[in-house]
Amino acid sequence: MTKIVGIGFKDVGKIYWFNPGPFNLQVGSKVVVETIRGLELGHIVQPIKEISDEDVEHDLKDVIRVANEKDLKSYEENEEKAKKSFSRIKEIIKEYKLEMKTVGCEYTLDGSKLLIYYNADGRVDFRELVKVLASEFRVRIELRQIGPREGAKMIGALGTCGREACCKSHLREFDLVTMKMAKDQGMALSTNKIAGVCGKLMCCIAYENKMYEDARQRIPGIGDTVSTPSCPNCKVINVDYVQEKIKTDNQGQIEVWEASQVKKIKSAKKEQEQLTIDEKELQD
């Protein structure tokens, strides 16, 4: 058996697993660990537990130490320094007229490296930029291109619902969201209706997908031929999967039925929908 502990580096970020070593770590404890980015301060979000050796997916790095006062002070100083550096970074990038949008930056705990996160549609030649930034800040520079979803999570925003974006408030990792989910839920297939602030499909589309999948197995869909208490052979023109109500056309008369009152006779042929938006672009 192998002991592991879950560590996060952001308030709502991905959980990474480390070897707790000899430390008695509790949820909320601050620790210092080494990652691919460098020396970092993290906090315990999942308590120590044991898993079988076969379930360990990669070599676990050790928790170096429980964070002390010096570590906490360095972290706070780096946070303030990053805020000031960010403004200057944006100025320099603007001067070089590069097609990239800077979304954030951070220093490693020991202050030896400055990581800069940016969005860009394609590859950016920033070799000259790195030299200028290294000269300006006197530290090692690392530029990391991140996707639109990651960028929105880092910056934060309000969703179309008026609440803080899910990726910023509670989603630690991004779940798969597809155009099929939006279609199955009867959503208007226009970009301003189904895209989030990141320009990709809204993460919340996946939340109710399982409920809609289950309902579509039980309830006739639009275009299906069904029998109802008043009509032995009529067509479904609308379905409310949440309330489980079905609208049918009975020789020009619109009738509303509970799903339990309707029996499907024949399924409609599924015709290929012509969309005016780029599905792949929204899902990537």
GIFEN-V235736 format. One record per run of one state. SS is the DSSP state (A for helix, B for strand, O for the rest). FROM is the first residue (numbers start at 1). TO is the last residue. If there is no record, write none. Layout:
BEGIN
ss:SS from:FROM to:TO
ss:SS from:FROM to:TO
END
This chain:
BEGIN
ss:O from:1 to:1
ss:B from:2 to:8
ss:O from:9 to:15
ss:B from:16 to:19
ss:O from:20 to:29
ss:B from:30 to:35
ss:O from:36 to:37
ss:B from:38 to:51
ss:O from:52 to:52
ss:A from:53 to:55
ss:O from:56 to:61
ss:B from:62 to:66
ss:O from:67 to:68
ss:A from:69 to:96
ss:O from:97 to:100
ss:B from:101 to:107
ss:O from:108 to:112
ss:B from:113 to:119
ss:O from:120 to:126
ss:A from:127 to:137
ss:O from:138 to:139
ss:B from:140 to:145
ss:O from:146 to:147
ss:A from:148 to:155
ss:O from:156 to:157
ss:B from:158 to:158
ss:O from:159 to:163
ss:B from:164 to:164
ss:O from:165 to:165
ss:A from:166 to:169
ss:O from:170 to:178
ss:A from:179 to:184
ss:O from:185 to:190
ss:A from:191 to:194
ss:B from:195 to:195
ss:O from:196 to:200
ss:B from:201 to:201
ss:O from:202 to:202
ss:A from:203 to:206
ss:O from:207 to:208
ss:A from:209 to:218
ss:O from:219 to:224
ss:B from:225 to:228
ss:O from:229 to:230
ss:B from:231 to:240
ss:O from:241 to:244
ss:B from:245 to:250
ss:O from:251 to:252
ss:B from:253 to:258
ss:A from:259 to:261
ss:O from:262 to:262
ss:B from:263 to:266
ss:O from:267 to:278
ss:A from:279 to:283
ss:O from:284 to:284
END
